[in-house]
Amino acid sequence: MNKPDDAKDKPSTPSTPSTTSSGDTTLGKMLRDGSLHHKPPHALRVRLRDELVKAGRMADQAASTSSSNTAPQRETPPPGAVQPGQPTGNVRPAQPTDAAWGPSLAPWLFGGAGGAILGGLAVAMALLVGRPPAPASAPEAQAPTGLQPQEIVSSHVRALLSQHPLDVVSTDRHTVKPWFNGRLDYAPPVVDLADKGFALAGGRLDYVGGRTVAVLVYRTDQHPIDLYVFPARDKASAAPTITGADGYAIARWRRNGMTYWAITDAEPSHLRVFVEALQAAN
């Protein structure tokens, strides 16, 4: 019977390594405990700090020297500066210009007054841009303005080329004259000159000088004579003048508040006789 005290009954225990102290000096432990970190000497840190301070001072001196060389030198002292020998009892310190103007202008520019002025300018610009152009003055209803002989020639040629050169065809002035009633704002005088060799053929409406006018058509030796009649702007009478344009003889005159234009492809002498006969009948 074995006894518990027997050596063979005792459990064998592993032997502990004898190098425990050597394991504590491994690299990992040295990294963890900071034994590899070495602080610089105190003298080195002091020398580096002094050199940095010295370099900063030299940079400041260089910057101040550059600004003093580029800035304009004032020959006169700024306003408010104390002059030698001047009493300093009531002298107020000078303020910079921008500082003096800034506080006083800021409320004016950005306050109620500035907003009102800017708003007024905006409204004025809108009115100038959006305002429609002034309407052109309406032409006088009493007489065409700026009527030129060429316009009379064009109207006469259009009538000759038209298939209906007459709106009312009649040799009777009592038929032609009433035809214009209600078609014009005036009553053109209609004269029968058949006994003078100028037979009335009829009449039409035409548009010259910016308005509708009456045109009376006469004939002499198979040559038509167009007589344009409309109220005169100038009520004073004017003697007839006969000119030529594009192979046509043209006469113009004013009489009894009416302006007359006559045009024909006949000889100017025929037109002169026609004008004289018409004036005598009126």
C-alpha positions as CSV (number, residue, x, y, z in Angstrom):
1,M,0.0,0.0,0.0
2,N,1.4,3.2,-1.1
3,K,1.5,6.2,1.1
4,P,0.6,9.6,0.0
5,D,4.0,10.7,1.1
6,D,5.8,8.5,-1.4
7,A,7.8,10.4,-3.9
8,K,6.5,8.5,-6.8
9,D,3.0,9.5,-6.0
10,K,3.8,13.2,-6.1
11,P,2.9,15.0,-9.4
12,S,5.8,16.2,-11.4
13,T,5.8,20.0,-12.0
14,P,7.6,21.6,-14.9
15,S,10.6,23.5,-14.1
16,T,10.4,27.3,-14.4
17,P,12.8,28.9,-16.7
18,S,15.7,30.4,-15.0
19,T,16.0,33.2,-17.6
20,T,13.0,35.3,-16.4
21,S,15.2,38.3,-15.7
22,S,16.6,38.1,-19.3
23,G,13.0,38.1,-20.7
24,D,12.3,41.4,-19.2
25,T,15.0,43.1,-21.3
26,T,13.4,42.2,-24.7
27,L,12.8,44.8,-27.4
28,G,9.1,44.9,-26.9
29,K,9.4,45.7,-23.3
30,M,12.0,48.4,-24.0
31,L,9.6,50.0,-26.5
32,R,6.8,49.9,-24.0
33,D,8.6,51.4,-21.1
34,G,10.3,54.1,-23.1
35,S,13.8,53.1,-22.3
36,L,14.9,53.7,-25.9
37,H,13.7,57.3,-25.9
38,H,16.4,59.9,-25.1
39,K,15.6,63.5,-24.6
40,P,17.9,66.1,-26.1
41,P,20.2,67.9,-23.8
42,H,18.9,71.0,-22.1
43,A,21.7,73.1,-23.6
44,L,20.6,72.1,-27.2
45,R,17.0,73.1,-26.6
46,V,18.0,76.5,-25.2
47,R,20.3,77.2,-28.2
48,L,17.6,76.3,-30.7
49,R,15.1,78.5,-28.9
50,D,17.5,81.5,-28.9
51,E,18.2,81.1,-32.6
52,L,14.4,81.0,-33.5
53,V,13.8,84.2,-31.5
54,K,16.8,85.9,-33.2
55,A,15.5,84.9,-36.7
56,G,12.0,86.3,-35.9
57,R,13.5,89.6,-34.8
58,M,15.6,89.9,-38.0
59,A,12.5,89.2,-40.2
60,D,10.5,91.9,-38.3
61,Q,13.3,94.4,-38.8
62,A,13.5,93.6,-42.6
63,A,9.7,94.1,-43.0
64,S,9.7,97.4,-41.2
65,T,12.7,98.7,-43.3
66,S,10.9,97.7,-46.6
67,S,7.7,99.5,-45.6
68,S,9.5,102.6,-44.6
69,N,11.3,102.8,-47.9
70,T,8.2,102.4,-50.1
71,A,5.7,104.5,-48.1
72,P,5.6,108.2,-49.2
73,Q,7.1,110.6,-46.7
74,R,4.8,113.3,-45.4
75,E,6.3,116.7,-45.5
76,T,3.5,118.3,-43.4
77,P,2.2,116.8,-40.2
78,P,-1.3,115.3,-40.3
79,P,-4.2,117.5,-39.1
80,G,-4.4,117.6,-35.4
81,A,-0.7,116.9,-34.8
82,V,1.0,119.0,-32.1
83,Q,3.5,121.5,-33.5
84,P,6.6,122.6,-31.6
85,G,5.7,125.4,-29.3
86,Q,1.9,124.9,-29.8
87,P,-0.2,124.6,-26.6
88,T,-1.6,121.2,-26.1
89,G,-4.5,122.1,-23.9
90,N,-7.4,121.8,-26.4
91,V,-5.7,119.6,-29.0
92,R,-7.8,116.6,-30.0
93,P,-6.1,113.4,-31.3
94,A,-6.2,113.1,-35.1
95,Q,-8.5,110.4,-36.5
96,P,-7.8,108.5,-39.6
97,T,-9.8,109.6,-42.6
98,D,-11.5,106.3,-43.1
99,A,-12.3,106.0,-39.5
100,A,-13.8,109.5,-39.4
101,W,-15.9,109.0,-42.5
102,G,-16.9,105.4,-41.9
103,P,-19.2,105.8,-38.9
104,S,-20.9,108.9,-40.3
105,L,-21.4,107.5,-43.8
106,A,-22.5,104.0,-42.9
107,P,-25.9,104.9,-41.4
108,W,-26.6,107.3,-44.4
109,L,-25.6,104.8,-47.1
110,F,-27.3,101.7,-45.6
111,G,-30.0,103.4,-43.5
112,G,-33.4,104.8,-44.5
113,A,-32.0,107.8,-46.5
114,G,-29.7,105.6,-48.6
115,G,-32.5,103.1,-49.3
116,A,-34.9,105.9,-50.4
117,I,-32.3,107.4,-52.7
118,L,-31.4,104.1,-54.3
119,G,-35.1,103.2,-54.7
120,G,-35.7,106.6,-56.3
121,L,-32.9,106.0,-58.8
122,A,-34.2,102.6,-59.6
123,V,-37.7,103.9,-60.3
124,A,-36.3,106.7,-62.5
125,M,-34.2,104.3,-64.5
126,A,-37.3,102.0,-65.0
127,L,-39.4,105.0,-66.2
128,L,-36.7,106.0,-68.7
129,V,-36.2,102.5,-70.0
130,G,-39.9,101.5,-70.0
131,R,-41.3,104.8,-71.2
132,P,-42.8,104.4,-74.7
133,P,-41.6,106.8,-77.4
134,A,-43.5,110.0,-77.8
135,P,-46.3,109.5,-80.3
136,A,-45.7,111.2,-83.6
137,S,-47.9,114.2,-84.2
138,A,-50.9,113.4,-86.3
139,P,-50.9,114.9,-89.7
140,E,-53.2,117.8,-90.2
141,A,-56.6,116.8,-91.5
142,Q,-56.9,120.1,-93.4
143,A,-54.1,119.5,-96.0
144,P,-51.4,117.0,-96.9
145,T,-47.9,118.1,-95.7
146,G,-44.7,117.6,-97.6
147,L,-46.5,116.7,-100.9
148,Q,-44.0,116.5,-103.7
149,P,-44.5,116.6,-107.5
150,Q,-43.2,113.0,-107.7
151,E,-46.1,111.8,-105.5
152,I,-48.6,113.4,-107.9
153,V,-46.8,111.8,-110.8
154,S,-47.0,108.4,-109.2
155,S,-50.7,108.7,-108.4
156,H,-51.4,109.9,-112.0
157,V,-49.5,106.9,-113.5
158,R,-51.3,104.4,-111.2
159,A,-54.6,105.7,-112.4
160,L,-53.6,105.4,-116.1
161,L,-52.5,101.8,-115.6
162,S,-55.6,100.9,-113.6
163,Q,-58.6,99.2,-115.2
164,H,-60.8,101.6,-113.3
165,P,-59.2,105.1,-113.4
166,L,-62.6,106.6,-112.4
167,D,-64.8,105.9,-109.4
168,V,-67.7,108.0,-110.8
169,V,-68.1,108.3,-114.6
170,S,-70.1,111.3,-115.6
171,T,-69.8,114.6,-117.6
172,D,-72.4,116.2,-115.4
173,R,-70.9,118.1,-112.5
174,H,-74.2,117.8,-110.6
175,T,-73.6,114.0,-110.6
176,V,-69.9,114.1,-109.8
177,K,-70.0,116.6,-107.0
178,P,-72.7,114.8,-104.8
179,W,-70.8,111.6,-105.3
180,F,-68.0,112.9,-102.9
181,N,-70.5,113.6,-100.1
182,G,-69.9,111.3,-97.2
183,R,-66.6,110.1,-98.7
184,L,-64.6,113.1,-97.8
185,D,-64.6,115.6,-94.9
186,Y,-64.8,118.5,-97.4
187,A,-66.7,119.3,-100.6
188,P,-64.5,119.8,-103.6
189,P,-65.6,122.4,-106.1
190,V,-66.6,120.8,-109.5
191,V,-66.6,123.0,-112.6
192,D,-67.8,122.2,-116.1
193,L,-65.3,123.5,-118.7
194,A,-66.6,121.7,-121.7
195,D,-67.2,125.0,-123.5
196,K,-63.5,125.8,-123.0
197,G,-62.4,122.5,-124.5
198,F,-61.9,120.6,-121.3
199,A,-64.7,118.1,-120.9
200,L,-65.4,116.6,-117.4
201,A,-65.0,112.8,-117.5
202,G,-65.7,112.0,-113.8
203,G,-63.8,111.7,-110.6
204,R,-62.2,109.3,-108.1
205,L,-60.7,109.1,-104.6
206,D,-56.9,108.9,-104.2
207,Y,-54.4,109.0,-101.3
208,V,-51.6,111.5,-101.4
209,G,-49.8,113.5,-98.8
210,G,-51.0,111.3,-96.0
211,R,-54.8,111.7,-96.6
212,T,-57.6,110.9,-98.9
213,V,-58.3,113.6,-101.6
214,A,-60.7,114.2,-104.5
215,V,-59.4,113.9,-108.0
216,L,-61.4,115.4,-110.9
217,V,-60.6,114.1,-114.4
218,Y,-60.9,116.3,-117.5
219,R,-59.9,115.5,-121.1
220,T,-58.5,117.7,-123.9
221,D,-57.6,116.2,-127.3
222,Q,-57.7,112.7,-125.7
223,H,-55.2,113.8,-123.1
224,P,-56.4,113.3,-119.5
225,I,-55.9,116.0,-116.9
226,D,-56.0,115.0,-113.3
227,L,-57.0,117.8,-110.9
228,Y,-56.3,117.1,-107.2
229,V,-58.3,119.3,-104.8
230,F,-58.0,119.4,-101.0
231,P,-58.2,122.0,-98.2
232,A,-55.1,124.2,-98.0
233,R,-53.2,124.5,-94.7
234,D,-52.2,128.0,-95.7
235,K,-55.4,129.9,-96.5
236,A,-53.6,132.6,-98.4
237,S,-53.9,132.4,-102.2
238,A,-50.9,131.6,-104.3
239,A,-50.5,132.1,-108.0
240,P,-50.1,129.0,-110.3
241,T,-46.7,127.7,-111.0
242,I,-46.1,125.2,-113.8
243,T,-43.2,122.8,-113.7
244,G,-42.3,119.5,-115.3
245,A,-41.4,116.0,-113.9
246,D,-40.9,112.7,-115.7
247,G,-42.4,114.0,-119.0
248,Y,-45.5,115.4,-117.3
249,A,-46.6,119.0,-116.9
250,I,-47.6,119.9,-113.4
251,A,-49.3,123.0,-112.0
252,R,-49.9,124.0,-108.5
253,W,-51.7,126.9,-106.8
254,R,-54.0,127.9,-103.9
255,R,-57.3,129.7,-104.2
256,N,-60.4,130.1,-101.9
257,G,-58.9,127.9,-99.1
258,M,-58.2,125.0,-101.5
259,T,-54.9,123.6,-102.8
260,Y,-54.9,122.5,-106.5
261,W,-52.5,120.2,-108.3
262,A,-53.0,119.5,-112.0
263,I,-51.0,117.1,-114.1
264,T,-51.2,116.0,-117.7
265,D,-49.1,114.5,-120.4
266,A,-50.2,117.2,-122.8
267,E,-48.2,120.3,-123.6
268,P,-47.5,122.7,-120.8
269,S,-49.3,125.4,-122.8
270,H,-52.5,123.3,-122.8
271,L,-52.2,123.0,-119.0
272,R,-51.8,126.7,-118.7
273,V,-55.0,127.4,-120.6
274,F,-56.8,124.8,-118.4
275,V,-55.6,126.5,-115.2
276,E,-56.7,129.9,-116.5
277,A,-60.1,128.6,-117.5
278,L,-60.6,126.9,-114.1
279,Q,-59.7,130.1,-112.2
280,A,-62.0,132.2,-114.3
281,A,-64.9,129.8,-113.6
282,N,-64.3,129.9,-109.9
